[in-house]
């Protein structure tokens, strides 16, 4: 049998004696394995290697939410915003979703920037975006996404916050009369 490497929690002295006789065989000792299942890990093959990341199992809890704008979301808008955040966490980043009446009416993802994803989502939603809400899997680095949302009639936005320019997005929401909440929880899916 041809082997280049063996990875094990430990090696007995007998095994080491036998395996040491093999030329160019690498032995890697991991130490005791936890026995804990890796159900919360996602392994992706990428060119030249692998990407190992934790599966996003987090959900937004109401005590994490912070309204950051002058305009407060209504209770119905708050429920819709939480729905939008639940949906957006399952979309490939840079993800923007537009929802209304617990339905996904627009989704933009995989773009080089957030405003590009927003334009796609708002384009799909069309006129149905008037009175709808927007969810984002990560913060807005600039106010341009808020400005696009306002043009389309979005009434409330949910996003993690955490940008160095959060104040610009908050100011844009205040200028346009849009409610915005921060969750402090980023959902980035690769």
KOLMARKOL-118746 format. One record per residue (C-alpha): x, y, z; residue in one letter. Coordinates in Angstrom, 2 decimals. Layout:
! residues N
<atom><u>X</u><v>Y</v><w>Z</w><residu>a</residu></atom>
...
END
This chain:
! residues 190
<atom><u>0.00</u><v>0.00</v><w>0.00</w><residu>x</residu></atom>
<atom><u>1.35</u><v>3.45</v><w>-0.95</w><residu>x</residu></atom>
<atom><u>1.05</u><v>6.08</v><w>1.79</w><residu>x</residu></atom>
<atom><u>2.44</u><v>9.60</v><w>2.06</w><residu>x</residu></atom>
<atom><u>0.94</u><v>10.60</v><w>5.40</w><residu>x</residu></atom>
<atom><u>-0.93</u><v>9.10</v><w>8.31</w><residu>x</residu></atom>
<atom><u>-2.85</u><v>11.27</v><w>10.74</w><residu>x</residu></atom>
<atom><u>-3.92</u><v>9.69</v><w>14.03</w><residu>x</residu></atom>
<atom><u>-4.63</u><v>10.65</v><w>17.66</w><residu>x</residu></atom>
<atom><u>-1.57</u><v>8.62</v><w>18.73</w><residu>x</residu></atom>
<atom><u>0.79</u><v>5.85</v><w>17.58</w><residu>x</residu></atom>
<atom><u>1.76</u><v>2.77</v><w>19.59</w><residu>x</residu></atom>
<atom><u>5.47</u><v>2.01</v><w>19.85</w><residu>x</residu></atom>
<atom><u>4.91</u><v>-1.04</v><w>17.61</w><residu>x</residu></atom>
<atom><u>3.17</u><v>1.06</v><w>14.97</w><residu>x</residu></atom>
<atom><u>5.95</u><v>3.66</v><w>15.06</w><residu>x</residu></atom>
<atom><u>8.54</u><v>0.93</v><w>14.53</w><residu>x</residu></atom>
<atom><u>6.72</u><v>-0.47</v><w>11.50</w><residu>x</residu></atom>
<atom><u>5.79</u><v>2.90</v><w>10.00</w><residu>x</residu></atom>
<atom><u>9.24</u><v>4.41</v><w>10.52</w><residu>x</residu></atom>
<atom><u>10.63</u><v>1.82</v><w>8.13</w><residu>x</residu></atom>
<atom><u>8.58</u><v>3.38</v><w>5.30</w><residu>x</residu></atom>
<atom><u>10.55</u><v>5.95</v><w>3.32</w><residu>x</residu></atom>
<atom><u>9.05</u><v>9.49</v><w>2.96</w><residu>x</residu></atom>
<atom><u>6.05</u><v>8.68</v><w>5.17</w><residu>x</residu></atom>
<atom><u>4.90</u><v>11.55</v><w>7.35</w><residu>x</residu></atom>
<atom><u>3.24</u><v>10.79</v><w>10.67</w><residu>x</residu></atom>
<atom><u>1.05</u><v>13.48</v><w>12.21</w><residu>x</residu></atom>
<atom><u>-0.16</u><v>13.04</v><w>15.77</w><residu>x</residu></atom>
<atom><u>-3.34</u><v>15.03</v><w>16.55</w><residu>x</residu></atom>
<atom><u>-3.71</u><v>14.16</v><w>20.20</w><residu>x</residu></atom>
<atom><u>-7.03</u><v>12.99</v><w>21.60</w><residu>x</residu></atom>
<atom><u>-10.04</u><v>13.73</v><w>19.42</w><residu>x</residu></atom>
<atom><u>-12.94</u><v>15.41</v><w>21.19</w><residu>x</residu></atom>
<atom><u>-15.58</u><v>13.07</v><w>19.85</w><residu>x</residu></atom>
<atom><u>-17.62</u><v>16.19</v><w>19.23</w><residu>x</residu></atom>
<atom><u>-19.26</u><v>16.05</v><w>15.81</w><residu>x</residu></atom>
<atom><u>-18.24</u><v>18.64</v><w>13.26</w><residu>x</residu></atom>
<atom><u>-21.87</u><v>19.30</v><w>12.33</w><residu>x</residu></atom>
<atom><u>-21.31</u><v>23.03</v><w>12.68</w><residu>x</residu></atom>
<atom><u>-18.47</u><v>23.14</v><w>10.14</w><residu>x</residu></atom>
<atom><u>-18.70</u><v>23.59</v><w>6.39</w><residu>x</residu></atom>
<atom><u>-15.78</u><v>22.47</v><w>4.22</w><residu>x</residu></atom>
<atom><u>-15.50</u><v>23.93</v><w>0.73</w><residu>x</residu></atom>
<atom><u>-12.90</u><v>22.99</v><w>-1.85</w><residu>x</residu></atom>
<atom><u>-11.27</u><v>26.00</v><w>-3.46</w><residu>x</residu></atom>
<atom><u>-8.46</u><v>26.17</v><w>-5.97</w><residu>x</residu></atom>
<atom><u>-5.26</u><v>25.45</v><w>-4.12</w><residu>x</residu></atom>
<atom><u>-6.86</u><v>24.41</v><w>-0.85</w><residu>x</residu></atom>
<atom><u>-9.91</u><v>24.29</v><w>1.33</w><residu>x</residu></atom>
<atom><u>-12.10</u><v>26.79</v><w>3.17</w><residu>x</residu></atom>
<atom><u>-13.33</u><v>25.61</v><w>6.56</w><residu>x</residu></atom>
<atom><u>-15.90</u><v>27.83</v><w>8.18</w><residu>x</residu></atom>
<atom><u>-18.53</u><v>27.52</v><w>10.87</w><residu>x</residu></atom>
<atom><u>-22.06</u><v>27.08</v><w>9.60</w><residu>x</residu></atom>
<atom><u>-24.10</u><v>30.17</v><w>10.43</w><residu>x</residu></atom>
<atom><u>-26.59</u><v>28.90</v><w>12.99</w><residu>x</residu></atom>
<atom><u>-27.12</u><v>32.26</v><w>14.67</w><residu>x</residu></atom>
<atom><u>-30.49</u><v>33.96</v><w>14.61</w><residu>x</residu></atom>
<atom><u>-31.25</u><v>37.55</v><w>15.49</w><residu>x</residu></atom>
<atom><u>-32.82</u><v>37.95</v><w>18.89</w><residu>x</residu></atom>
<atom><u>-35.00</u><v>40.93</v><w>19.66</w><residu>x</residu></atom>
<atom><u>-32.79</u><v>41.98</v><w>22.59</w><residu>x</residu></atom>
<atom><u>-29.86</u><v>42.37</v><w>20.13</w><residu>x</residu></atom>
<atom><u>-31.72</u><v>44.81</v><w>17.91</w><residu>x</residu></atom>
<atom><u>-30.95</u><v>48.50</v><w>18.08</w><residu>x</residu></atom>
<atom><u>-33.02</u><v>51.12</v><w>16.26</w><residu>x</residu></atom>
<atom><u>-30.46</u><v>53.67</v><w>15.04</w><residu>x</residu></atom>
<atom><u>-32.70</u><v>56.12</v><w>13.16</w><residu>x</residu></atom>
<atom><u>-35.13</u><v>58.81</v><w>14.22</w><residu>x</residu></atom>
<atom><u>-37.95</u><v>56.84</v><w>12.62</w><residu>x</residu></atom>
<atom><u>-38.99</u><v>53.77</v><w>14.60</w><residu>x</residu></atom>
<atom><u>-40.20</u><v>50.70</v><w>12.70</w><residu>x</residu></atom>
<atom><u>-43.79</u><v>49.69</v><w>13.35</w><residu>x</residu></atom>
<atom><u>-44.40</u><v>46.31</v><w>14.99</w><residu>x</residu></atom>
<atom><u>-45.40</u><v>44.92</v><w>11.57</w><residu>x</residu></atom>
<atom><u>-42.24</u><v>46.32</v><w>9.98</w><residu>x</residu></atom>
<atom><u>-40.17</u><v>44.83</v><w>12.82</w><residu>x</residu></atom>
<atom><u>-41.64</u><v>41.38</v><w>12.16</w><residu>x</residu></atom>
<atom><u>-40.96</u><v>41.82</v><w>8.44</w><residu>x</residu></atom>
<atom><u>-37.38</u><v>42.95</v><w>9.13</w><residu>x</residu></atom>
<atom><u>-36.72</u><v>39.84</v><w>11.23</w><residu>x</residu></atom>
<atom><u>-38.11</u><v>37.73</v><w>8.38</w><residu>x</residu></atom>
<atom><u>-35.81</u><v>39.53</v><w>5.92</w><residu>x</residu></atom>
<atom><u>-32.79</u><v>38.82</v><w>8.11</w><residu>x</residu></atom>
<atom><u>-33.75</u><v>35.15</v><w>8.36</w><residu>x</residu></atom>
<atom><u>-33.91</u><v>34.96</v><w>4.57</w><residu>x</residu></atom>
<atom><u>-30.73</u><v>36.96</v><w>3.82</w><residu>x</residu></atom>
<atom><u>-28.52</u><v>34.72</v><w>5.96</w><residu>x</residu></atom>
<atom><u>-29.12</u><v>31.88</v><w>3.47</w><residu>x</residu></atom>
<atom><u>-28.15</u><v>33.92</v><w>0.39</w><residu>x</residu></atom>
<atom><u>-24.60</u><v>34.07</v><w>-1.00</w><residu>x</residu></atom>
<atom><u>-22.85</u><v>37.28</v><w>0.02</w><residu>x</residu></atom>
<atom><u>-22.91</u><v>40.26</v><w>-0.72</w><residu>x</residu></atom>
<atom><u>-26.58</u><v>39.60</v><w>-0.07</w><residu>x</residu></atom>
<atom><u>-29.48</u><v>42.03</v><w>-0.16</w><residu>x</residu></atom>
<atom><u>-33.11</u><v>40.92</v><w>0.04</w><residu>x</residu></atom>
<atom><u>-36.36</u><v>42.80</v><w>-0.33</w><residu>x</residu></atom>
<atom><u>-39.39</u><v>41.29</v><w>1.42</w><residu>x</residu></atom>
<atom><u>-43.04</u><v>42.13</v><w>1.79</w><residu>x</residu></atom>
<atom><u>-45.86</u><v>40.22</v><w>3.49</w><residu>x</residu></atom>
<atom><u>-43.35</u><v>37.48</v><w>4.49</w><residu>x</residu></atom>
<atom><u>-42.46</u><v>36.91</v><w>0.85</w><residu>x</residu></atom>
<atom><u>-39.13</u><v>37.36</v><w>-0.85</w><residu>x</residu></atom>
<atom><u>-39.74</u><v>39.75</v><w>-3.74</w><residu>x</residu></atom>
<atom><u>-36.15</u><v>40.62</v><w>-4.65</w><residu>x</residu></atom>
<atom><u>-32.71</u><v>39.15</v><w>-4.06</w><residu>x</residu></atom>
<atom><u>-29.26</u><v>40.33</v><w>-5.09</w><residu>x</residu></atom>
<atom><u>-26.11</u><v>38.39</v><w>-4.28</w><residu>x</residu></atom>
<atom><u>-22.55</u><v>37.60</v><w>-5.23</w><residu>x</residu></atom>
<atom><u>-21.75</u><v>41.09</v><w>-6.50</w><residu>x</residu></atom>
<atom><u>-18.48</u><v>42.93</v><w>-5.96</w><residu>x</residu></atom>
<atom><u>-20.25</u><v>45.55</v><w>-3.86</w><residu>x</residu></atom>
<atom><u>-23.38</u><v>45.87</v><w>-1.78</w><residu>x</residu></atom>
<atom><u>-25.04</u><v>48.57</v><w>-3.90</w><residu>x</residu></atom>
<atom><u>-24.80</u><v>46.27</v><w>-6.95</w><residu>x</residu></atom>
<atom><u>-26.67</u><v>43.56</v><w>-5.05</w><residu>x</residu></atom>
<atom><u>-29.22</u><v>46.14</v><w>-3.88</w><residu>x</residu></atom>
<atom><u>-29.89</u><v>47.29</v><w>-7.45</w><residu>x</residu></atom>
<atom><u>-30.50</u><v>43.71</v><w>-8.55</w><residu>x</residu></atom>
<atom><u>-32.85</u><v>43.00</v><w>-5.62</w><residu>x</residu></atom>
<atom><u>-34.76</u><v>46.25</v><w>-6.11</w><residu>x</residu></atom>
<atom><u>-34.96</u><v>45.65</v><w>-9.86</w><residu>x</residu></atom>
<atom><u>-36.51</u><v>42.25</v><w>-9.27</w><residu>x</residu></atom>
<atom><u>-38.99</u><v>43.65</v><w>-6.78</w><residu>x</residu></atom>
<atom><u>-39.99</u><v>46.48</v><w>-9.12</w><residu>x</residu></atom>
<atom><u>-43.02</u><v>48.45</v><w>-7.95</w><residu>x</residu></atom>
<atom><u>-43.65</u><v>45.90</v><w>-5.19</w><residu>x</residu></atom>
<atom><u>-40.68</u><v>47.43</v><w>-3.33</w><residu>x</residu></atom>
<atom><u>-42.84</u><v>50.45</v><w>-2.39</w><residu>x</residu></atom>
<atom><u>-43.61</u><v>49.85</v><w>1.29</w><residu>x</residu></atom>
<atom><u>-41.33</u><v>46.79</v><w>1.52</w><residu>x</residu></atom>
<atom><u>-38.28</u><v>46.24</v><w>3.74</w><residu>x</residu></atom>
<atom><u>-34.65</u><v>45.47</v><w>2.92</w><residu>x</residu></atom>
<atom><u>-32.26</u><v>43.10</v><w>4.67</w><residu>x</residu></atom>
<atom><u>-28.48</u><v>42.94</v><w>4.29</w><residu>x</residu></atom>
<atom><u>-26.09</u><v>40.21</v><w>5.45</w><residu>x</residu></atom>
<atom><u>-23.35</u><v>42.74</v><w>6.25</w><residu>x</residu></atom>
<atom><u>-22.96</u><v>46.45</v><w>6.96</w><residu>x</residu></atom>
<atom><u>-23.31</u><v>49.23</v><w>4.40</w><residu>x</residu></atom>
<atom><u>-19.87</u><v>50.72</v><w>3.74</w><residu>x</residu></atom>
<atom><u>-21.44</u><v>53.78</v><w>2.11</w><residu>x</residu></atom>
<atom><u>-24.82</u><v>55.54</v><w>2.04</w><residu>x</residu></atom>
<atom><u>-25.41</u><v>54.66</v><w>-1.63</w><residu>x</residu></atom>
<atom><u>-27.40</u><v>51.51</v><w>-0.78</w><residu>x</residu></atom>
<atom><u>-29.77</u><v>53.53</v><w>1.42</w><residu>x</residu></atom>
<atom><u>-30.22</u><v>56.11</v><w>-1.36</w><residu>x</residu></atom>
<atom><u>-31.10</u><v>53.32</v><w>-3.84</w><residu>x</residu></atom>
<atom><u>-33.54</u><v>51.84</v><w>-1.32</w><residu>x</residu></atom>
<atom><u>-35.22</u><v>55.22</v><w>-0.84</w><residu>x</residu></atom>
<atom><u>-35.69</u><v>55.70</v><w>-4.60</w><residu>x</residu></atom>
<atom><u>-37.47</u><v>52.33</v><w>-4.69</w><residu>x</residu></atom>
<atom><u>-39.78</u><v>53.09</v><w>-1.75</w><residu>x</residu></atom>
<atom><u>-38.21</u><v>50.89</v><w>0.95</w><residu>x</residu></atom>
<atom><u>-39.60</u><v>51.83</v><w>4.39</w><residu>x</residu></atom>
<atom><u>-37.23</u><v>49.97</v><w>6.74</w><residu>x</residu></atom>
<atom><u>-33.81</u><v>48.32</v><w>6.64</w><residu>x</residu></atom>
<atom><u>-32.14</u><v>45.69</v><w>8.80</w><residu>x</residu></atom>
<atom><u>-28.38</u><v>45.20</v><w>8.74</w><residu>x</residu></atom>
<atom><u>-25.60</u><v>44.27</v><w>11.17</w><residu>x</residu></atom>
<atom><u>-24.01</u><v>47.73</v><w>11.41</w><residu>x</residu></atom>
<atom><u>-20.35</u><v>48.06</v><w>12.24</w><residu>x</residu></atom>
<atom><u>-19.07</u><v>50.14</v><w>9.32</w><residu>x</residu></atom>
<atom><u>-16.73</u><v>53.05</v><w>9.94</w><residu>x</residu></atom>
<atom><u>-19.33</u><v>55.04</v><w>7.98</w><residu>x</residu></atom>
<atom><u>-22.48</u><v>53.86</v><w>9.79</w><residu>x</residu></atom>
<atom><u>-23.36</u><v>57.49</v><w>10.52</w><residu>x</residu></atom>
<atom><u>-23.60</u><v>58.23</v><w>6.78</w><residu>x</residu></atom>
<atom><u>-26.15</u><v>55.43</v><w>6.31</w><residu>x</residu></atom>
<atom><u>-28.08</u><v>56.51</v><w>9.40</w><residu>x</residu></atom>
<atom><u>-28.15</u><v>60.12</v><w>8.16</w><residu>x</residu></atom>
<atom><u>-29.35</u><v>58.95</v><w>4.73</w><residu>x</residu></atom>
<atom><u>-32.16</u><v>56.95</v><w>6.38</w><residu>x</residu></atom>
<atom><u>-33.16</u><v>59.98</v><w>8.46</w><residu>x</residu></atom>
<atom><u>-33.16</u><v>62.18</v><w>5.34</w><residu>x</residu></atom>
<atom><u>-35.40</u><v>59.69</v><w>3.51</w><residu>x</residu></atom>
<atom><u>-37.67</u><v>58.81</v><w>6.46</w><residu>x</residu></atom>
<atom><u>-36.53</u><v>55.17</v><w>6.54</w><residu>x</residu></atom>
<atom><u>-36.33</u><v>53.19</v><w>9.78</w><residu>x</residu></atom>
<atom><u>-33.12</u><v>51.21</v><w>10.22</w><residu>x</residu></atom>
<atom><u>-32.08</u><v>48.68</v><w>12.82</w><residu>x</residu></atom>
<atom><u>-28.70</u><v>47.16</v><w>13.58</w><residu>x</residu></atom>
<atom><u>-28.40</u><v>43.57</v><w>14.73</w><residu>x</residu></atom>
<atom><u>-24.69</u><v>43.38</v><w>15.52</w><residu>x</residu></atom>
<atom><u>-24.75</u><v>39.97</v><w>13.82</w><residu>x</residu></atom>
<atom><u>-23.15</u><v>39.52</v><w>10.43</w><residu>x</residu></atom>
<atom><u>-24.28</u><v>36.70</v><w>8.10</w><residu>x</residu></atom>
<atom><u>-21.66</u><v>36.23</v><w>5.42</w><residu>x</residu></atom>
<atom><u>-21.99</u><v>33.10</v><w>3.27</w><residu>x</residu></atom>
<atom><u>-19.29</u><v>31.94</v><w>0.86</w><residu>x</residu></atom>
END
